[in-house]
Amino acid sequence: CDFVQGNGDDFDWKRWSGGYDQEGIAPGEDHTYGNSTGHYMYVPPTMVEGNSKATLIGPSFLPSGQNTACNFRIWFHMHAGDVTTLAVYLRDQTQDTQLWKVDENPEYGWLSAMMPIPATEDNWRIVIQATRSPGPEGDVAIDDLSFSTECLLGGNATTSSPTVGPTTHTTPSVCSSQEFQCGDLSCI
């Protein structure tokens, strides 16, 4: 859904489907279907010295005005002791602002988090970053990233993040108040 790997991070997120990977890690199923047929993104264990980071950068959105109810939702799965943090940032033209962070191993399984997007004057992007301690234990996975219908896709923002997707605007879907809108404008 229009998220790309960050430049300059220590390693990359992997798209995965099915059960465990060759190292015997990763969630056994995705969140969407709850079985091994769906896909999700995950950060495998690493032996990189010191804390290492993997970053995903989302598409550009138009400024969120004062009266907006724009929200971002993420499903996440963290497992074992070498996982350090999973954080979500809002990136505009001047800075990254942390919106959410989990820095301990929550219960095993898929959990969700929803965060309101604060009012912005500039185009903005969501940045998802996993930070790991060195070691072979554990993984971080994410699935079913979504934005509420009040979040309006924008053109190419002049931020330090890469250009994502086409700049053509299409008419957004009409999603119900219980649904979220994907980057391709479909409702889930």
C-alpha positions as CSV (number, residue, x, y, z in Angstrom):
1,C,0.0,0.0,0.0
2,D,2.5,2.6,-1.1
3,F,4.9,2.2,1.8
4,V,8.6,2.1,0.8
5,Q,11.8,1.1,2.7
6,G,13.7,4.0,4.3
7,N,17.1,5.1,3.0
8,G,20.0,4.9,5.4
9,D,18.5,2.5,7.9
10,D,20.4,-0.6,9.1
11,F,18.3,-3.3,7.4
12,D,14.9,-3.7,5.7
13,W,11.5,-5.0,6.4
14,K,10.6,-8.3,4.7
15,R,7.3,-9.1,3.0
16,W,6.3,-12.6,4.2
17,S,3.5,-15.1,3.8
18,G,3.0,-18.5,5.2
19,G,4.5,-19.9,8.4
20,Y,7.9,-19.4,9.9
21,D,10.9,-18.4,7.8
22,Q,14.1,-20.4,7.4
23,E,15.3,-19.2,10.8
24,G,12.1,-20.4,12.5
25,I,10.8,-17.0,13.2
26,A,8.0,-14.6,12.1
27,P,4.4,-14.9,13.0
28,G,2.8,-18.1,11.9
29,E,-0.1,-16.2,10.2
30,D,-1.1,-12.8,9.0
31,H,-3.6,-10.6,10.8
32,T,-6.0,-10.2,7.9
33,Y,-6.9,-13.8,7.3
34,G,-5.5,-15.4,10.4
35,N,-3.8,-18.1,8.4
36,S,-0.7,-18.7,6.2
37,T,-2.2,-17.4,2.9
38,G,-2.0,-13.7,3.7
39,H,1.0,-11.4,3.7
40,Y,2.5,-9.1,6.3
41,M,5.8,-7.1,6.8
42,Y,8.3,-8.1,9.4
43,V,11.7,-7.4,10.8
44,P,13.8,-10.6,11.3
45,P,16.4,-11.0,14.0
46,T,19.7,-9.4,13.4
47,M,23.3,-9.7,14.7
48,V,24.1,-6.0,13.7
49,E,26.2,-4.4,16.5
50,G,24.3,-2.0,18.7
51,N,20.7,-1.0,18.1
52,S,19.7,-1.3,14.5
53,K,16.7,0.2,12.7
54,A,14.4,-0.7,9.9
55,T,12.1,2.0,8.5
56,L,9.0,2.1,6.3
57,I,7.8,5.5,4.9
58,G,4.2,6.0,3.8
59,P,2.7,8.0,1.0
60,S,2.2,11.8,1.2
61,F,-1.0,13.2,2.6
62,L,-2.4,16.7,2.4
63,P,-2.2,19.0,5.5
64,S,-4.6,17.9,8.2
65,G,-6.7,20.9,9.3
66,Q,-7.8,21.8,12.8
67,N,-11.2,20.0,12.5
68,T,-10.1,16.8,11.0
69,A,-10.6,13.3,12.4
70,C,-7.7,11.7,10.4
71,N,-6.5,8.5,12.1
72,F,-3.8,5.9,11.3
73,R,-4.3,2.3,12.4
74,I,-1.7,-0.5,12.6
75,W,-1.8,-4.1,13.6
76,F,1.5,-5.3,15.1
77,H,3.0,-8.5,16.5
78,M,6.1,-8.5,18.7
79,H,7.8,-11.6,20.0
80,A,10.8,-12.5,22.2
81,G,13.5,-10.7,24.1
82,D,15.7,-9.0,21.4
83,V,12.9,-6.7,20.2
84,T,13.5,-3.2,21.5
85,T,10.8,-0.8,20.1
86,L,8.2,-0.3,17.4
87,A,7.4,3.4,16.8
88,V,5.2,5.5,14.5
89,Y,6.2,9.0,13.5
90,L,4.5,11.8,11.6
91,R,7.0,13.3,9.1
92,D,6.4,16.8,7.7
93,Q,8.7,19.2,6.0
94,T,10.6,20.1,9.2
95,Q,10.6,17.2,11.6
96,D,9.6,13.7,12.7
97,T,7.1,13.7,15.6
98,Q,6.5,10.5,17.5
99,L,2.9,9.5,17.6
100,W,3.1,6.1,19.2
101,K,5.7,3.7,20.6
102,V,5.7,0.3,22.2
103,D,9.0,-0.7,23.9
104,E,8.2,-4.0,25.6
105,N,7.0,-7.3,24.5
106,P,3.2,-7.2,24.8
107,E,1.1,-10.3,24.9
108,Y,1.8,-12.8,22.1
109,G,-0.4,-12.3,19.1
110,W,-1.7,-9.5,16.8
111,L,-2.6,-6.3,18.6
112,S,-3.8,-3.0,17.2
113,A,-3.1,0.6,17.8
114,M,-4.9,3.7,16.4
115,M,-3.4,7.2,16.5
116,P,-5.0,10.5,15.6
117,I,-3.0,12.6,13.2
118,P,-2.4,16.1,14.7
119,A,-3.2,19.3,12.8
120,T,-0.5,20.0,10.3
121,E,0.3,22.9,7.9
122,D,2.4,20.8,5.6
123,N,2.0,17.6,3.6
124,W,2.9,14.7,5.9
125,R,3.8,11.0,5.9
126,I,3.7,8.2,8.4
127,V,7.1,6.6,9.2
128,I,7.1,3.2,10.9
129,Q,10.4,2.2,12.6
130,A,11.4,-1.0,14.4
131,T,14.6,-0.8,16.5
132,R,16.2,-4.0,17.6
133,S,18.9,-5.0,20.1
134,P,21.5,-7.4,18.7
135,G,20.5,-11.0,19.1
136,P,18.7,-13.9,17.5
137,E,15.5,-13.9,19.6
138,G,12.4,-12.3,18.3
139,D,10.7,-10.4,15.5
140,V,8.4,-7.5,14.8
141,A,5.6,-7.7,12.3
142,I,3.0,-5.3,11.0
143,D,-0.2,-5.8,9.0
144,D,-3.3,-4.1,7.9
145,L,-2.1,-0.5,7.9
146,S,-5.0,1.9,7.2
147,F,-6.1,5.5,7.3
148,S,-9.5,6.9,8.1
149,T,-11.4,8.6,5.2
150,E,-10.6,12.1,6.6
151,C,-7.0,11.6,5.6
152,L,-6.5,13.0,2.1
153,L,-3.8,11.7,-0.1
154,G,-1.6,14.4,-1.5
155,G,0.9,15.0,-4.2
156,N,4.7,14.7,-3.8
157,A,5.7,16.6,-0.6
158,T,9.1,18.2,-0.4
159,T,10.3,16.2,2.6
160,S,13.4,14.1,3.0
161,S,11.5,11.0,2.2
162,P,11.3,9.4,-1.2
163,T,8.6,10.1,-3.7
164,V,5.8,7.5,-3.4
165,G,3.2,6.6,-6.0
166,P,1.6,8.7,-8.7
167,T,0.6,12.3,-8.1
168,T,-2.7,11.9,-9.8
169,H,-5.7,12.4,-7.5
170,T,-8.7,10.2,-7.7
171,T,-12.1,10.6,-6.1
172,P,-11.9,8.9,-2.7
173,S,-14.1,5.9,-1.8
174,V,-17.0,6.6,0.5
175,C,-16.1,4.4,3.5
176,S,-18.4,4.0,6.5
177,S,-17.5,5.5,9.9
178,Q,-16.4,2.0,11.0
179,E,-14.1,1.5,8.0
180,F,-10.6,2.8,7.1
181,Q,-9.3,3.8,3.7
182,C,-6.3,2.1,2.2
183,G,-3.7,4.0,0.1
184,D,-5.4,2.6,-3.0
185,L,-8.7,4.3,-1.8
186,S,-10.5,1.0,-1.1
187,C,-12.3,0.5,2.3
188,I,-11.5,-2.1,4.9
